Amino acid sequence: MVRRKTAAEILEMREAGRVVARGLHAVRKAAAPGVRP
């Protein structure tokens, strides 16, 4: 049975997702124009 996530866990996951998205965005920006990693 899957246990429900607490609000704190959901917030933590959301924050982790933001960090990953920010990292990907930085990589795309650093890449040469027209190049998709």
N, C-alpha and C positions, 0 to 999 in steps of 0.2 A: 504493500500500500504506500502511495506517495504521501509524504507528510507535507502539511501546509507550511509555506515559508512565512517567517515572521516579517513584520514591516522593516525591521532593521536589516534582515537578510536581503530583502528586495531592494532597499536603498543601496546596500553594499554592491549588489550586482549591477544596479543602474550606474553607479559611480564607476565601477570597473569598465563597463561598456563605454562610458564617456571617455575614459583614459585611452582605451584602445582606438576609438574613433579619432581622437585628437592625434594619436601617433600616426595613424594611417593618413590623415589629412596632411600632416607635416611631411610625410614621405612623398605624397603626391605632389605637393608644392615644390619640394626639392628636386623632383625628377624633371628632366628636360621637357619643354613644352611639347605636347602631342604624344608623349610616351606614357603608357599606362603600365604600372608595375603589375 
